[in-house]
Amino acid sequence: MLPEELHAQLQKKIAAAHRPRELAIDVMYAVQKHYGFLSDEGLLEAADLLGMTSLELEELATFYDFLYRQPVGRFVIHVCDGVVCWMFHEGSVFDYLCQKLGVCAGQTTADGLFTVLPTACAGFCDHAPAMLVNGVPYGPLTPESIDQILQKLRSESCDLVVCR
Amino acid sequence: MPKLIIDHREIEVPPGTKVIAAAERLGIMIPRFCYHPGLGSFGACRMCAVKFLEGPVKGVEMSCMTEAQDGMVFSTTDPEAVEFRRYVIEWLMLNHPHDCPVCDEGGHCLLQEETISGGHGLRRYEGKKRTFHDQDLGVFIQHEMNRCIHCWRCRNFYQGFAGYRDYGAMQIGNRTYFGKYQEGPLESPFSGNLVDLCPTGVLTDKVARFKGRRWDFERGPSLCLHCSLGCNITSGARYREVLRQEGRFHEKVNGYFICDRGRFGFRYESHPQRPRRAKVDGREVSLPEAVQAAAARLGRISREAGPDAVACWGSSRSSLETQAELRRLSRGQGWRAPLFFNDASQDRKVRNAVSRLDVRLAVSLREIEEADFILAVGADPVNEAPMLALALRQAQRRGAQVAVLDPRPVFLPLEFQHLPVPPGSINRCLCILLKGALSSRAAQGLLEAGAAHFYDALKCSYDQDPGLQDRLLALGRSLQPSQRAVIVCGTEIVRDSTPDLAADFVLLLNTAGIRTGLFYLLPGSNAFGAALLSGTAEDAPPLHPLIEAMERGEVKALILVENDPFWHFPDKDRLKRALDRLELVVALDYLPSPVMARAQVVLPTTTLFEGQGSAFVNQEGRLQWAPRLHHGGAPLAQVGGGSHPPRVFLDYVPGSEPRPGGEILRDLGAALTPDPGAPAVDWWTWLAQENPGFSNASALPAPPGGLRLLPEAGKPPVLSLEEVNRNADRVPEGHLELFLVDRTFGTEELASYSPHIQKAEQAPRLLLSAQDAAQLGLAPGEQVTLRLPGGPLTIEIEAAVNMASGVMFLPRHRQLAWQKLGGWPMLIAYNAIEKG
């Protein structure tokens, strides 16, 4: 169940919109932020708030990279899958990360810290190859800088937002 | 008009035509998956590539996304385009399973055809195929997602065209999954169209699953009889039973699509208990013997008790031939004029409606899609005539404003304005709306004298709800700039004068320069024909006097033609008693109805699938013709004892005795009067003498598009100001008015005999407004018992917010013994509604 405060806040926001549908993504993000991922329960609550069907929200939620329909780690790493990053050996970034963390794309490390996912072009081409960690861009990446970033994330209690 | 050259052939097409449609006009079918003429272009599949050689566009382009322009020259056979399409089909086929032999689509599969036409024969892909879990989508549709090639037609139709929101596309890219959020029956009553649209075997007809390939079927054009719209259908029969139906294009009626009631409601035709042998006093005899026996008994009663002792009761679901032969028979014998409707009020409303339609006013279903303002009066499209809801949606998608003036909690798959007013107030609300519509013209003095006088005298106060009055006036004002308005008027729950009032208003709006069409919904697939054959409204034989005459013993013999009074008569016990008093009941039907079991003489008739060809007139007066589909007989599945082919050869077809109702009635007439004396006139001449409405028609089969039986100019306005201005009749204090209403599934007689439709039915519930429920202290979902004249009726209630108060609605449901109501109007006192 969403906390009453959040529920009321979302309701107010939706009431002010021209059409509730416009806010579908925003509401799902808010719900995701509350649950840590967009759970079935959260999706149904969002559908209820928006007056949309569960299917309509599922269509959106499963289309967009940053809405997670399954539990994710504390840090969600989106490796950029854009053309410019390919040119800068994005593949090896992906492979290196996976190897380092011992997971495949889409999996979460056993300690629950990291989830590795690809994403469409993150718009960080001038720093290619790039990745996003909980919405914060990093790049240009090298194996060494990746090690450093992971080390930093592991050691520091980092209060990064889950996308936005 | 743009002129272009396609494969060296020139063609001129209307502006806005897509290149793929322009080619189709030349008979060139460019390969396609996502494009469908009923749905439009989508650009998802990349299969319709052609090469543009000259003109504003150059190179390989998608023909469904390119608008035809002047000077275009393109080739569908250019090597570059052909190679492009070959790669596209190869890649679309990457994951497609090799399961054609067990796939129901095989034989009429667009993917098979385009794979061949694209030149893809050998699979080069050796990787793992992508697979999915399938969902159970209910009784009508089989899901087999592995076969999907992602053309998006299903979602396009389901959400875009039809406006339902529980089926769609999830995931992304190669993983895109077409289905529901959670498996379960599809909510849309138009889901069957997915079967027609799916270019391969992802969505197939579950009802016809594993029953045959397309080439196994006797397949032909037919008509839908499950409401008054007269949608066109292609039916397929095999081994003497109809197994599968598809939508058939009609540019004026249904377009490409049909509803699920029409598609899956056909199983009454092969009902295991369907009467197939004639019976006299419960003994099976041959049909000619039974006709002779009926003639002898009818002749005797007619001689001894006078011709008035014989009554005929037909129905609005019979073909025109059957109805006409019944009329002819009773006329020839001097019997009482036949009835075709279920009660006097329905009879009046349908005749009034039919008498008001003319060539100028009547609009077809497809013309509704072009309208810019639609007002539905006393109509619940999804439940009464489902395809109307789709037409309204198309209009709304093109920018039309849709409003519904109806007391029920009407649902439509589109945005519309709902004005819930009780039937007694609909007339007054129409007046207010008209006042709003004509206000600016009246203020400018643009109305001619008669109309201006009428306008001035129109009452437009609605004391019960001043807010509603303002909404109606505003709605009326938004009608002012309309170019193509349509008024849809139902004939079920409205008062007797409402159909006339709707017509009068349409006339007035037209004189005031607002072009407005009129569209009625009628009860029954051939209600229009029945009304034409019933004569004018003035000489309408009222119905209840027939029951009274039966009770008094004045009527001694009753001929029931494709009519089951136990289905529609509101007082079952009274009907039973009245039937028991009769000396003779002769029943003709193809349904295993309860009245067939009571009749002394049973004469089995054919359905429209096996008749010699039958004509039906839809609610806009369109005479349409359904030729014979197959030659009748009991289905092999029923007489073969599980073995096929039959091991014993017979010189007759078992169960093939039923004959068209019209033919049986003609034989009955001949047996009663062996020598009619006067030479028989041509059938159409006789019909035109009966009603000039038929003078347009001269022969059957009617032309493929149908033939409209409408006069050039109809009646002038018929209602007096006094009648129009009559105050809304109110339900007495402490009472609720009860109406019988339709549901998409469960209340239509023919479809209710289909097991698949029965599975799709929702349990019947008593609908009343939340306000009334609160006043009665009832909670939604609670059981109540209605004390009705014919006994108690226990039913669950449903409290709706968006409906008028003071009224209740009971579905005329197969599962509900509602035939205890007694009669009309039905007022239920508060204290006759008890909890539990």
Interface residues (C-beta under 8 A of the other chain):
Chain A: M52 T53 S54 L55 E56 E58 E59 T62 F63
Chain B: R165 D166 Y167 G168 A169 M170 Q171 I172 K180 Y181 Q182
